[in-house]
Amino acid sequence: MRLWRSRAMSQCVLEPRPPGKRWLVAGLGNPGLPGTRHSVGMAVLGQLAKRLGVAESWARDQRCVADLALAPLGDAQLVLLRPRRLMNANGRSVARAVELFGLTAEEVYLVHDELDKPLGKLALKLGGSARGHNGVRSCISCLNSSAMPRLRVGIGRPTHPSAVQAYVLGRFSPEEQELLPPLLDQATDLLLDHIRARSQRPSSVP
């Protein structure tokens, strides 16, 4: 089954580009660590896949070292990507997918955790610096561009700076987990609304 799905994904990549626009949405995180604060971007991708009806369509792509799922959105197509590399190397998976699907940095959305926003707060940032986030820094380096829109998902910051690493790699507390379902829904709404709006613009408009 895995071999068949890999071939199916390869065929999707090689097919002619659909008539509408194509966007890549990458959920940054660490593979094998679901439920941690640092991997909340991957949780958003999981919710996005459910909303688009492709939650059972994830396929491992060895060229990208990532899990991919393709989903229609009106006339557009979304390429959902969850890297299978560590956060610091997420950009290598994103850059390979950008190459395979013939995309530009402006057509790539990064979804990632944000220490400087409290849990439950979201912000859509259009390009700019990595702001200390290693996954975003990796993407900027590998794509040689900082133009990617980013959905920043607040996770809050611990009181003591020395506790940051353990905090981001730790799992959400039971109280925090109660806030996650509406947060993931809101993040999905924000992404889809923004992508729909951009998909309707002429190609020359950013």
Disulfide bonds with the S-S distance in Angstrom:
none
